[in-house]
């Protein structure tokens, strides 16, 4: 086989693979990353202790911004901070371990991903439902007065 035939064959294989890969990637995309309406596919509404986004404008998170039994998703920082019990703060990556979507809500003791319905515990980030294969990676939370710092 000549070098030109091998090059043409590689181009054809590459185009064929790209034609298959693009629809597959689109199907697994996170079309809901921009969803800030507070709705989740399972119930359509938020409840007390349920939040979707927050902003750490001053570089820290106020303890009063994190509801007991709930949490806050800091979209720009890609973290979720929870308070399972009064005074106990936890933080996790906000990237779902199933397909990499950002989690969308914290409600009823779980961190929820609306892309494929994975659910994680607010206590330890463990998987409690859906297709996620692993827990959310935990971050370190430092409390100084009424400010939380996550690293």
N, C-alpha and C positions, 0 to 999 in steps of 0.2 A: 504494500500500500504506500502510495506516495505521501509526502509531507502535506501537500495541498488537500488530498482526500482526507487525511487525518484531521486537519484543521477544520474543513467543512463539516465533518462528522461531529467534532467537538462543539461547533457552533450550533448545529441542529439539535444535539442532545441538550445543550445549555438552554436553548430557546424552549424546547419541550419541557424541561424541568421548571423553567420560570413560569411557563403557562400553567403548570399544575400548582406550583408553590404560591403564586399570587392569590388565587381564590381560597386556598387553604388558610393562608395567613389572614386574609380578610375575614374569613369565618371565625377565626379565633381572636379577632381584634376586640378592642374594649370600647366600642362605640359609645359607652356611657360614662367615660372619664369626665366629661364636662357636665354631668348631671349634678346640679346643686339644688335641686328642688326639694330634697329631703324625702323623696319617696323611695320605697324599696319595692321590688317586684312582688314580695309576699304579702304586703298589706296596704301599700299605697299611701301611708301617712306616717308621720313621726309621732313620738310620744315623749313624755317627760324622760329626761336622761338620754335622749337621742339627739345626736348632733352629727353634722356631716363635715363641716369645715370650720377652721379657726385660723386666726393669724397671730403669730408671735411677734407683733409689731416691735416690741422693745427688746427682742432677743430672748425673752423668757416667757414662760407660760404661767399664768396666775393659777394658783391652786383652786381658787373659787370658780375658774372657768371649766373645771373638770367635774361633772356631776357624779355623785356617789352612785355606784351601780351602772355607770355609763362611761362615756369618753368623748374625746374630741379627735377629729382627723385633721392634721395639719398638712394640707395638700402640698404646699410649696416645699415643705421639709420632708414630705413623704414618710411621715410617722403618724402613729395613732397613740394617744395617751389615754389611759383608763384609770379609774378609781374604783376597784372592786368593792372595797370597804372604806369607810371614812378614814382618811389619813394615809391610805395605802395606795401609792401611785405606781403604775406600770407603763412601759412604753414598748412599742413594737414597730417593725417596718410596716408601712401601709401597702406594701406590694403583695398581692395574693400569690400564694405559692403554686396555684394551679396553672394559670396562663399569664401571670404578670400584670393583671389589671390592678388599679389602685382600689382599695376597699372603699365602700361608699357610705356606710353608716355604722353607728354603734347603737344597739337597741336590745333591750331585754336580756342583758348579760352576754351579748355576742357582738363581735366585730363582723360585719357582713360585706360580702362582695356581690354586687348585683350582676356581674358578667355571667357567672355560672353557678351562683347561689352557694358558694362556700361560706362557712361560718366558723369563727374562731372564738375561743373563750377570752373574756376580758381579763381573767385572772392570770393566765399563763401563755396565751396565744395558741394553745393546742387546737387542733381541728375538732369541731363538734358536729359538723355536717357538710355535705357537698363533696365535690370531687378533689378538694385540695389534698395533696399528698404529704405535706409537711406543715408543722406549726409556723406561725409568723416568727421571724427572728426577733429576739428580745433585745432591747436597748437598755442602757443604764440611765436611771432617773436620779437626779440629785435635787433635794429640796433645801432651799435657802430662804428662810422666812416664809413668805407666801408666794415664792417664785420657784418654778420647776425648770431644770435644765436637763436636756436629753442629749446623751452622747452615745 
